[in-house]
């Protein structure tokens, strides 16, 4: 078990914190199924807004569905429904009742059930987005749940965030540094964030994003399009 840099509420379900570098589940196999992409990151970093933007950008060209995770509510799914980004039958909400990473890394059964329910109800899909509840920099998805993971941070925490590292920043297949339009207001230097992200991530890609300026989340949508295209071109 590992130490973890966040507090738990007094009413939160007791749980442990296994080493985030250890995945207890067998990785997903390939074959003719939807590409599954996990989207994680701290509270308020803009995960749900990013999911909404991706649904708008990709919903007309891909057979798409979404699973959201919240601790005690269905708030993120409700946000997507209110904004009409997908039909209701293409969205499932998981209430984790515990730290979000528990349901995306440790006990993934509820999320697996939600994904499989969507696939059974809707037929063949191209893409399933699994949005985690807000967590800290240690949050990672099990490879038994998703194929690729996106980690979202935002500039409001200062330009030190990529430098802090953690598995979410260093190991995600795509790091999204969100809300870049706020950088001048909070004194965040995007050049510093870019430099530190490169130092932490090596060749793994980083996308800078403002959903105020780019409602289509173009760099993230293009990254996903390329993955879907590559998957379709790979023999089962």
C-alpha positions, 0 to 999 in steps of 0.5 A: 500500500502507498501513501497518497496526497489527498484527504478522505471525507468522514463519510467516504467508504473505507478503502486502501491504496494499492501501488498505482504502478501495479495493475491487478487486471489482465490487459484488454485483448484486441479484436472487433470491439470499440476502442476504449479511452479513459479520461482522468485528472484532478477535480475541476480540470475540465474533464467533463467539458472535454468529453462534451467537446469530443462528443460534439466533434466525433459523434457524427463520424464515430459510433460513440458512447460514454461512461461517467464516474462520480462518487455519489451522484450522476452529475457528469452524466447529467451535464452531458445530457443537459447539453445534448451532446449524445442521445441518453441511451449512449451515456451510462453513469457509475456512482463509485461510492469511494475514491475515483481511482478505485473504480478505474484501477482497483475494482473495475467491475462497475465500469466494465459492466457499464461498457458492456451494457452499452455495447450490448444495447447499441451494437458495434461501437467505434469508441467508448470514453470512460471519464473518471471522477476527479482525483489526484496526480496518482490516478491511472486506469487499469489496462483491463478497462481501457486501451489508452488514457488521457490525463487532464490538468489545468493551468489554474494550479500554476505552471508547477503541475507538470513538474510535480509528475505522478503517474497521471502526468508521466504515464498517460498516453496523452497529457492535456494541459487545459484552460490555457486562456486563463494562464495570464490571469493566474501567472502560469507560464505555458513555456515552463509547463511545456518544458516540464511536461517534455522532461517528465514524459519523454516522447509521449504527447502533450496537448495544450487546450482552451475550450473557450477558444477551441470548442471542438478540442481539435488536438485531442479529437485528432489524436483520437481519430488517428487511434480509431483509424489505426485500430480499424486498419489492424487485422483482428 
